[in-house]
Amino acid sequence: MTWERLQRGWSREELVTQVTASMRAHGDGESGLTAHTVRRWESGQRWPEPRFRKHLVLLFGLPASELGLLTAEELENQPCGAAVVDSAARDNALGAMVSAEFRRLLMSDGAGFGRQQFLRAALAAGLSPFLASVTVDRADAAWHNPGSTRDPRAVEAYESVTASQRSLYWRTPADTMWDATRGHLRLGLTLLGQATIHRDGGADPLARAVAETALLAARIAFFDLGSPAVATRCFEQAESAVEHAGDHRLAAAIAAHRAFVPGFAGDAVAAQRHLDVARAHARFGAGPNLRAWIHCVTAEVHARTGQGSTARDRIRQAQHALGTNGTDPDWLDFFSPARLAARSLATPSSSPDDARLPHAGSTNLSRTWTRGRTSNARSCCSTSPRRTPPPMPITP
């Protein structure tokens, strides 16, 4: 239930409001519900009463069992085989989603995605011919054995390429990087759709790697290639994958990145929705750098949507967040406290238009300045070298 609430960007207080409104609309009286009670539900200290379960199911559109609302005694009433059917249905739904996305995603010409296409993309990304061949062989095995249990070695190989592309981004031309990332994303979608059995009870490492790859593709599409429509499709795929991964930190980064699309277009309301989702996910396990970066993104969006007076406040909050506790993930290679400090000190101006400059540098969202492109990001991006990563990069 916590994840479903966060995916909608709701605070506990907002969930209380939604439940109360639903109960009134269905003639079930006043709820008497409080945010404290919701917190106890989510922490397992208290079980939702039956009268609340009905409205939680209505609000989230999911069965009570998937929301974790049923007690162990109630779950014993589940018919034999129902769990298998539910599991198969979820896998089929994921497979259908992936297959549909696979066909239409990323300006595809509809010709499909074969071995040679992947090999070209993998080699362009810097893989050795041997590793590229081994990886695509494993993908072929997954393709021809739908529903089979995932080979952990294939997942590890996919994760390895994801990490390599993350590093290569800083020193590879955008067009080349786009081709490689697009190919890797398509491979990941295929693996998710054709071998979806993951039953160890923990987070799904393949879904996490696919989500990270989709995020990188979205960043390239938006900040380097200047294509918001394609970036939006990539963000949507990243959101779908990270939901299966169950990774709150990555979900926060995806939502915050997506806020740039409406933010650069001047749509403050749409951008704020994504920022609310990012902050909600960041409450679960975010480290100091991720918290600070989200404040920087908020400052950038505020500056671009006529809220320059609050942008500098967000930078101060970012500086404060750097002193908080927590651990940041390896993929957070696009932010550094030193870069934030340098950019914040570099711009003494207090005009609303100039308020965007410190965080424009600290978020460092694109390399287009030296690539000679004319994307929306160019006017306020940092001057990172074309092929040499900045000493302390912040975002792509």
Buried (B, 14 or more C-beta within 10 A) or exposed (E): BBBBBBBBBBBBEBBBBBBBEBBEEEEBEEBEBEBEBBEBBBEEEEBBEEEBBBBBBBBBEBEBBBBBBBEEEEEEEEEEEEEEEBEEEEBEEBBEBBBEBBEEBBEBEEEEBEBEBBBBBBBBBBBEEEBBBBBBEBBBBBBEEEEEEBBEEBBEBBBBBBBBBBEBBBEBBBEBBBBBBBBBBBBBBBBBBBBBEBEEEEEBBBBBBBBBBBBBBBBBBBBBBBBBEBBBBBBBBBBBBBBBBBBBBBBBBBBBBBBBBBBBBEBBEBBBBBBBBBBBBBEBBBBBBBBBBBBBBBBBBBBBBEBBEEBBBBBEBBBEBBEEEBEBBEBBBBBBBEBBBBBBEEBEEEEBEBBBBBBBBBBBBBBBBEBEBEBBBBEBBBEBEBEEBBEBBBBB
